[in-house]
Amino acid sequence: MIVKNVVIAEFHVLKEHVETLEEGFRNSFSDTRAYSGCISIDAYLDETASTFIVVQDWESFEHYDAYLNWRIESGLFDFFDRILVGGRKGFRVRKLKKKDV
């Protein structure tokens, strides 16, 4: 597998909304996978911290940025404000570029 541009998204979710976010992922990941430039997306749960880690690979970070803007315009942060610890501040993104070392 060739990895291009990795995006790690962290969601610190309120304990009572873990299943809500999991269902949200289940309902939305097919759209994400179909979005232009998305190579892959997978979710992992750290149960002790009530934190989802979503690992994504994109053709470019510009593709990811367009995708994230689309999600924000569709009300993503309003959803986060209800279910994440600290609202949208409970969402963190890291963009990682592969380095040949």
C-alpha positions in Angstrom: 0.0 0.0 0.0 1.3 3.4 -1.0 0.5 6.1 1.5 0.3 9.7 0.1 -1.0 12.3 2.5 -2.2 11.1 5.9 -4.7 13.0 7.9 -5.3 12.0 11.5 -8.5 13.4 13.0 -9.1 13.1 16.7 -12.6 13.4 18.2 -12.8 13.6 22.0 -16.4 12.7 22.4 -18.7 13.0 25.5 -19.1 9.5 27.0 -22.8 9.5 26.5 -22.4 10.3 22.8 -19.8 7.6 21.7 -22.5 5.6 20.0 -23.9 8.7 18.4 -20.6 9.6 16.8 -20.0 5.9 15.8 -23.3 5.9 14.0 -22.5 9.3 12.4 -19.3 7.7 11.0 -21.2 4.7 9.8 -23.6 6.9 7.9 -21.1 9.4 6.5 -18.0 7.4 5.6 -19.5 6.1 2.3 -19.8 9.8 1.2 -16.2 10.4 2.4 -14.8 7.4 0.5 -16.6 8.6 -2.6 -15.3 12.2 -2.3 -12.8 13.3 -4.9 -9.2 12.5 -3.7 -10.1 10.2 -0.8 -7.9 7.1 -0.9 -9.0 5.5 2.4 -10.6 6.3 5.8 -10.8 4.2 8.9 -11.9 4.9 12.5 -10.5 3.6 15.8 -11.8 4.1 19.3 -9.7 4.6 22.4 -12.5 3.5 24.8 -10.7 4.6 28.0 -10.5 8.2 26.7 -13.7 8.2 24.7 -11.7 9.4 21.7 -12.1 8.3 18.1 -9.0 8.5 15.9 -9.9 8.6 12.2 -7.0 7.8 9.9 -7.3 9.0 6.3 -5.2 9.0 3.2 -5.8 11.6 0.5 -4.4 12.3 -3.0 -3.5 15.8 -1.7 -4.1 18.0 1.4 -6.0 20.3 -1.0 -8.5 17.5 -1.6 -8.9 17.0 2.2 -9.3 20.7 2.8 -12.1 20.9 0.1 -13.7 17.9 1.8 -13.5 19.4 5.3 -15.0 22.7 4.0 -17.8 20.7 2.4 -18.5 19.0 5.8 -18.3 22.3 7.7 -20.8 23.9 5.3 -23.2 21.0 5.8 -23.2 21.6 9.6 -20.5 19.4 10.9 -19.3 21.8 13.6 -22.9 22.3 14.8 -23.0 18.5 15.3 -19.6 18.6 17.1 -20.7 21.3 19.4 -23.4 18.9 20.8 -21.3 15.7 21.2 -17.6 16.6 21.7 -15.9 17.6 24.9 -15.5 21.3 24.5 -17.6 21.3 21.3 -15.7 21.9 18.1 -12.5 22.3 20.2 -12.8 18.5 20.8 -11.9 18.0 17.1 -8.2 18.1 16.1 -6.6 17.4 12.8 -3.0 16.6 11.9 -1.7 16.4 8.4 1.3 14.1 7.9 3.4 14.0 4.8 5.4 10.8 4.2 9.2 11.3 4.3 11.6 8.8 2.8 14.3 8.4 5.5 
